[in-house]
Amino acid sequence: MIIGNGIDIIEVARIKDMFQRWGRDFLKRIFTDKEIEIVEKRNYSFEHIAGRFAAKEAVMKAFSLKGLGFHDIEIVNDDRGKPCCSMNSNDLKINLSISHTRDYGVASAIIEKKA
């Protein structure tokens, strides 16, 4: 049963501007240490960062919970490289999809209650 749905889109230029203004402090404010390692492996690709940022926003929107912050949500990859949210629990599953172009990052999150 679906209990939440969220989507987000962000301009890559906006992410690039924030990174150029605040550098690594911007990353630390938004991403966990594990996520920053992934960003570093991707050579700080602003398209990749925008997609991950949008994914966190989409998950927040899907949960609709006040007080849920960026560090409460960790976007990683499974063994096949598919992006996933580490918040999955025994009774909830978060289906995540991330995409980007040169100009935009977009993500969708659907939260399901497991049977």
N, C-alpha and C positions, 0 to 999 in steps of 0.2 A: 504494500500500500504506500503510495506517495504521500509524504507529509510535508514536503517543502520543495520549492523550486526557485532558483535564482540565476540571474544572468548579469554579466557586466561587460562593458567595452571601454577601452581607454586608448587614447592616442599615444603612440610610441614616442612622439616628440615631447609629450608632457613628462614621461618617465625619464627621457634623456635630459631634459631641463632640470628635473629634481636631482638626478644623479650628478650632473655637472655642478649644481649649486651646493649640495651637501655631501657628495661623494659616498664613502663607505658608511657614514652615519645614516644616510637615507636607507641603505640596505639593512642596517642593523635595526632601524625603527620598524621596518616592514617584515623582514624575513628572519627565520631562525638560523642558527649557525649551520645546520645541515643544508638548508636552502641556499645559503650564501656559498657554500662549497659547490653546489650545483651550478649556480650563476658563474662562479669563477671558472669552472670546467668549460663553460660555454663562452668564455672570453668576454664576459659582461655584455652579451648580446642584448641590446635594448628591446628587441622584439620578444625575446625569451622572457626578459624581466617583466615586460608589459603583460604577457600572457599569464604569468604566475601571479602578478598583482591582481589581474582581473579574476583569476580563479579564487583567490582569497575573498575578494568582494562578493563573488557569486555565492560562495559558501555562507558568508555572513547574511546575505539576503535570504538564502534558502532557510536558514535557521530562524531568522527574525527574532533574535535574542539580544536584548540590550546588555552591554557589557562584554560581548564577545569581541576580542581584539585580534589583531594580525598575528600575534605570537601564539594564540590559542589554536590556530589553524596552520598545519604544515603540509605543503604540497610537495610530494616526492614522486618517484617513479617506481613501478613494480618491476619484477625481473624481466619483463618484456619491453620495458621502456614507457609503458602507458602511465600518464600522470594519474595520481590518486591522492586522496586526502588521508592523512594519518589519524584523523578523528574517527574513522570507522570503528564501530563498537559491536558487541555481540548482538544487539537488537536493532542497530541502524546501519545502513549502507549508503555511502555517498558516491553517486555516479558523477564523474567529472569529465568534461571535455574542454580542451583548450586549443585555440587556433590563433594565428597571427598573420598579418601581412607586413609589408614594410611600414605601413602607417598606423595600423591598429592591432591591439591585442583583445581577444574576446574569450570568455569562458562561460560555461553553463554548469550548474550543479543541481542535481536532483537527489533529494534525500528520501530513502525508502525505509519503511519499517519492515524488518525481516519477519517472515511468518514463523 
